[in-house]
Amino acid sequence: MNEARKPTQFLKVLHRLILSSISGIDGYSMGMTSARNYISELERNHLTGKVKRTTEKTADGMGQYYRYEIADAEQLKQVIAIYNAKGGELTAHEEQQAYFRFR
């Protein structure tokens, strides 16, 4: 049986983080309750530092949430290594695009 493996929620969050940024709101559109739990897991169990957090207001201006981004190229290297170790696969173009942010 050679069926494609479904990515875990953790891998989905890592992939989104590698390519751009992710917010608590984005988690809902990705079919999960919140991305922040996976960001916390990443920081607690895998990274040597914290990811960058930016506070954003909700569309109605009544609330706020965090947008999470990789802090620097060294942290990106760590996240990509974790992503690959957990079974994720990036194309060469995706990896190049991710590093381009830090040039």
C-alpha positions in Angstrom: 0.0 0.0 0.0 1.6 3.2 -1.2 -0.8 5.9 -0.1 0.4 9.4 0.8 0.8 10.0 4.5 -1.4 12.7 6.0 0.6 15.5 7.7 0.0 16.0 11.4 -1.3 19.3 12.7 2.2 19.9 14.1 3.7 19.5 10.6 1.1 21.7 9.1 2.0 24.5 11.5 5.7 24.0 11.0 5.2 24.2 7.2 3.2 27.4 7.4 5.8 28.9 9.8 8.7 28.0 7.5 7.0 29.6 4.5 5.6 32.7 6.1 3.9 33.2 9.4 0.9 31.8 11.3 -1.6 33.3 13.7 -4.0 32.0 16.1 -6.7 32.9 13.7 -5.0 30.9 10.9 -5.2 27.8 13.0 -9.0 27.8 12.7 -8.8 28.0 8.9 -6.4 25.1 8.9 -8.9 22.9 10.7 -7.5 23.1 14.3 -8.6 24.9 17.4 -5.4 27.0 17.7 -1.9 27.1 16.3 -0.5 28.5 19.5 -0.4 25.1 21.2 1.9 23.8 18.5 4.0 26.9 18.6 4.4 26.4 22.4 5.3 22.7 21.9 7.9 23.8 19.3 9.5 26.3 21.7 9.4 24.0 24.7 10.7 20.8 23.1 12.7 21.8 20.1 14.0 25.3 19.8 16.7 27.2 21.7 14.8 30.4 21.6 11.3 31.9 21.2 9.6 32.6 17.9 8.8 36.2 17.1 5.3 37.3 18.2 3.4 40.3 16.9 0.1 41.4 18.3 -2.7 42.0 15.8 -6.2 43.2 16.3 -9.2 41.2 15.1 -11.2 42.5 12.1 -13.8 44.0 14.4 -11.1 45.7 16.5 -12.6 44.2 19.7 -9.9 41.5 20.4 -6.4 40.6 19.6 -4.2 37.6 18.8 -0.6 36.8 18.0 1.0 36.3 14.7 4.0 34.0 15.0 7.1 34.2 12.8 10.5 32.7 12.7 12.9 35.1 14.4 16.1 34.7 12.2 17.9 32.4 9.8 19.4 30.3 12.5 16.0 29.6 14.0 14.7 28.8 10.5 17.5 26.2 10.1 16.3 24.6 13.4 12.7 24.5 12.3 13.5 23.0 8.9 15.6 20.3 10.6 12.7 19.5 13.0 10.2 19.5 10.1 12.4 17.1 8.1 13.0 14.9 11.1 9.3 14.6 11.7 8.6 13.4 8.2 7.9 16.7 6.4 9.3 17.4 3.0 10.2 20.8 1.5 11.0 21.4 -2.1 14.3 23.2 -2.9 12.3 26.2 -4.0 10.3 26.3 -0.8 13.5 26.2 1.3 15.1 28.8 -0.9 12.0 31.0 -0.6 12.0 30.6 3.2 15.7 31.7 3.6 15.2 34.7 1.2 13.3 36.5 4.0 16.5 36.9 6.0 18.8 38.2 3.3 
